[in-house]
């Protein structure tokens, strides 16, 4: 079964978010900075889409999310989220990193 382009794109956004968190101090980052990182990786998306991906990742317990002042979301990778980012674990709906991509 092949993924639609939008599902494929979402899976890569989610992996890229987890990998960005993996490389961040304290494994956390805000939604604005994550949006910039995704743009730099060629994964064009709105900040609302980033927030939707963070909510999805939180729902499947790959990140925790807290809001600051109602205008900023801070995401922190969970242990399982870090395992998925590194390719040590798999999660449906999240792309698998390419070998040697760390």
N, C-alpha and C positions, 0 to 999 in steps of 0.2 A: 504494500500500500504506500503510495507516494504522498508526500505532504504537499499541500497547496503552498504557493509562494509566500502568502502571509503567515502561515504556520511555520514555514522554514525560516522566515525572517525573524519571527518572534523567538524561536528557539535559539537563534544566534544572538539576538539582543540579550536574552536571559543569560546565556553563557558568558557573554562579554561583560555584563554587569557583575556576575560572580567573580570573574577573573580580575576585574578592576578592584573589587573589594578585597580579593586575595592579596593584591599588591599594595593596598593602602595601609597606612599606620592604624593599628587597632582593628583592621579588617572592616572599616566603616568609611562611608562617604555620603555626601548629600546628593539629592536628586539633580540639582543644577550641574554639579561637576560631572555626574554620571552621564548626563545628557551631552555635555561637551566631549567626553571620552567616546561615546558612541558615534558622534558626528565625525571625530577624528579617525575612527575605524571604518568609516564609510557606511555606517548603519544609521541612515537619516531617520530621525523620529522626533516627535514633539515631546515637550516636557510632560504633558499629560500621558503620553504613551509610556514614558519612563516610569511615571508614578503607577500606571496600571501594571507594568511588569513587576515593580517592587511589591505591589499588593499581591500579585499572583505568586511571586517567590516567597512571600511571607505566609501565604495560605498553605503552601506545600512545605513550609518550615525550612527553607534554604537560607532565609534572612529573617531578621527582626527589623521592624520599622518603628520609628517614633517621629512624631511631628513636633516642630518647634515653631511657635507663633502662628500656626495655621498656614504658613507659607513655605515651609521648608521641611522636607522629609529626610531623615537620616537613616540609612540602611546599614545594618551590621550583618556580616556573613555568619551563619551558624557553622558548627563543626561539619555537619553534613554538606552545607553549601560549599565549604572549602574543599571537601573531598570531590564534589561534582566539578568544581572549577578546575581541579588538577587532573581529572579523569580517573580518580581512584574509585568513584562511585558513579552511577548513572541515575538520572531522574527523567521520567517521561516529560516531554515538553521542553527539555533543555538539550541543546546540541552537545555533542561529544567533542572534546578538544582533539585536534589533529595530533598524531604522535610527534613528539619533539617540539610542541608549540609553547612550552613553558619558558 
